[in-house]
Amino acid sequence: MKNTFYILVIAFITLTTSCQRSIPDNFDYGSIENNTYKNKFFGMTLEIPDGWDVQSNAEQEALIKEAQVDLDNKEFDKMLKTADITSASLLMVSQFDTQSHTDSEVLNSNFNFTAENIGLTSIKDGKDYLDTLRKAMIEAQMPIKADEDTKSIEVDGQTFYYFDAVMTMNGMDIKQRYMATVMNGFSLIYVATYGTEEQLEKLMDVLKTTQFE
């Protein structure tokens, strides 16, 4: 059931192609120790549930390539090329092992954290970012139906805006929640993919373990 996981790469949709928005030399992609993800650049930590499957860089690249083949979308391909410069995948984690999970009745719920350099864009907060993301999805004709309403929650004093969406792939409707906040000149994006409300609740609980300095 890899297709229920690699669709997370849609979070790499970018805003412009400005070369001024590259990833800085002092950027920290983060590290994991004892199920705790730490990132010095954003001054954050997050607790990964015991037994969940963390994707390596090589696995992430493979998932992105699979998504490109399945989506067969030239606009999406262009966005991914731009994302190589402006975006950084910080963390991708699934509830079950992506290689061994074969139960078609249970979606392999998952989340990822992505950071995108917003540079000199007019984006001021997570809502601005999500509004632009929603527009980009429509223009790229992605198979995603996103809610028009944007809501917000507080995570350790940081405001995350979010909207819910449904992606249709291979005849399957897959639920997602797109969340974003802005800090240190970047948009920090959390994407949760799930099949049931219980899975969504767990994914939100994971996000709520995030602490900022």
Secondary structure, 3 states (H helix, E strand, C coil): CHHHCHHHHHHHCCCCCCHHHCCCCCCCCCEEECCEEEECCCCEEEECCCCCEECCHHHHHHHHHHHHHHHCCHHHHHHHHHHHHHEEEEEEEECCCCCCCCCCCCCCCEEEEEEEECCCCCCCCHHHHHHHHHHHHHHCCCCEEECCCCEEEEECCEEEEEEEEEEEECCEEEEEEEEEEEECCEEEEEEEEECCHHHHHHHHHHHCCCEEC
